[in-house]
Amino acid sequence: MPRVDIAIVGAGPVGAALAALVAPAGYRVTVIEARTGRSGDARTLALSQSSRDLLETCGAWPAAGATPITEIHVSQKGGPGRTLLRASDAGLPALGYTVSYADVERVLEERLGAMGVEVAYGTPCETIDLAQEAARLRLAGGDVIDASLLVLADGGANARRIPGIAYSEKDYGQVAVTGPVRTDRPHGGRAYERFTNQGPLALLPVGDRFALVWAATPAEGDRLKALPEAQFLAELQARFGDRAGRFVSAGPRASFPLRLRTINSTIALRTAIVGNAAQAMHPIAGQGLNVGLRDARALARLLAGPGNDPGAFATLEAFRAARARDAGRGVAFTDFLVGAFADDRLVPTWGRGVALTALDLFAPARRLLATRMIHGAPSP
Ligand SMILES: Cc1cc2nc3c(=O)[nH]c(=O)nc-3n(C[C@H](O)[C@H](O)[C@H](O)COP(=O)(O)OP(=O)(O)OC[C@H]3O[C@@H](n4cnc5c(N)ncnc54)[C@H](O)[C@@H]3O)c2cc1C
């Protein structure tokens, strides 16, 4: 029966980045992936400078496909106030970068191949047995692997199999309709976040166009996806206004369900749970993968240097403690934004306007917000 030091379930961006970070320390690492090949997922991700630094450390930053975000324009439909967050607020050349999920997946896969890290594609993990000496995984096809440390980076597919581990879920009753759109004006590196009573709408600069993320009810999402291009552009213009120019074309649209999911513990016997498997959040503030990559970095730091038992309780407990505050704040921040801008009873329209204007006028607050969005909350 194969025995490894670290078995990572899930070769999504968090699992693959973790494998690239820990393999140089000399551990025997194996990555188990349900997909038979690349997902080619079309979603656009806004990644912070600190996520870029981490992927560069892995040797897997998709530089050719990355677009810098130099400003973020935040406004609300039907209310006053707006804020412009600038890269200079954080003293950086860019607040973040847009990249495609597919590009991140590809460069990480290539990097793992070059490092000689085995990725077992098309082998979903089917059962998990945890014991003092090892975590035992059974894979589709019958293979069994014993690991000193099991890392679940599978987006939430397997943690429920572990006794005592449970998720809390909140369905936002929304989907994100995504797709490329063009305007008649250059974006100049500016991203837009526009809050409406029906849900937030974001435009992210990508190359010479934008990536649209439009939150809507599932029925509305289906309708928006099916609209002819001209009608879709007209509805988008009406919802978004003309601050980015006139919308002139839209590419293929996809939709993703939006829900918040948190876990009661990010560790179990010989197990650490990272990325979306630990916390899945609304994409409103572009935090999900950024938080997940910080999970990977924290765990990799604790595992630096071979010779130690990677699944030792002390290591796992240190990981839990290191990540609790930052991950909790990422979840709370995005959940607050969704509620605050959707529900006038929580924060009235004028109150949001005052907050946006105050933020715009008060540089230290903008700096703090930009720094938190880039680096997360510091560990206690
Ligand atoms: C529309 C949208 C926009 C977003 N925008 C942003 C953004 O701008 N910025 C940001 O930071 N985040 C964003 N996110 C969130 C981001 O996509 C996720 O946080 C990120 O993909 C999580 O990565 P992960 O590796 O943890 O999980 P995933 O990407 O879900 O990968 C999990 C992997 O595990 C594999 N797997 C599943 N089950 C099994 C099994 N049984 N055995 C083996 N393998 C298995 C899957 O095939 C997959 O490859 C967005 C999300 C959406 C939906």
The ligand as a Gaussian input file, in Angstrom:
#p B3LYP/6-31G(d) Opt

LIG

0 1
 C      -17.901000      33.726000     -10.336000
 C      -16.780000      33.644000      -9.353000
 C      -15.829000      34.637000      -9.303000
 C      -14.783000      34.568000      -8.382000
 N      -13.886000      35.581000      -8.341000
 C      -12.885000      35.542000      -7.458000
 C      -11.929000      36.593000      -7.421000
 O      -12.028000      37.560000      -8.159000
 N      -10.888000      36.487000      -6.525000
 C      -10.777000      35.419000      -5.676000
 O       -9.816000      35.396000      -4.879000
 N      -11.676000      34.410000      -5.686000
 C      -12.717000      34.445000      -6.554000
 N      -13.616000      33.419000      -6.604000
 C      -13.442000      32.278000      -5.686000
 C      -12.411000      31.262000      -6.205000
 O      -12.805000      30.799000      -7.485000
 C      -12.299000      30.094000      -5.239000
 O      -12.047000      30.602000      -3.941000
 C      -11.149000      29.167000      -5.647000
 O      -11.422000      28.563000      -6.887000
 C      -10.943000      28.080000      -4.590000
 O       -9.871000      27.252000      -4.992000
 P       -9.729000      25.786000      -4.376000
 O       -8.504000      25.228000      -4.986000
 O       -9.833000      25.852000      -2.889000
 O      -11.045000      25.004000      -4.842000
 P      -11.580000      24.670000      -6.291000
 O      -11.187000      25.726000      -7.258000
 O      -13.023000      24.371000      -6.084000
 O      -10.820000      23.311000      -6.683000
 C      -11.139000      22.104000      -6.026000
 C      -10.536000      20.934000      -6.820000
 O      -10.845000      19.715000      -6.119000
 C      -11.248000      18.732000      -7.069000
 N      -12.083000      17.728000      -6.390000
 C      -13.375000      17.820000      -6.012000
 N      -13.787000      16.690000      -5.435000
 C      -12.741000      15.846000      -5.445000
 C      -12.537000      14.503000      -4.979000
 N      -13.508000      13.785000      -4.383000
 N      -11.324000      13.925000      -5.151000
 C      -10.325000      14.615000      -5.750000
 N      -10.465000      15.882000      -6.208000
 C      -11.648000      16.489000      -6.049000
 C      -12.001000      19.542000      -8.123000
 O      -12.082000      18.841000      -9.346000
 C      -11.135000      20.797000      -8.222000
 O      -10.099000      20.669000      -9.166000
 C      -14.690000      33.464000      -7.499000
 C      -15.645000      32.445000      -7.540000
 C      -16.685000      32.538000      -8.461000
 C      -17.714000      31.442000      -8.487000

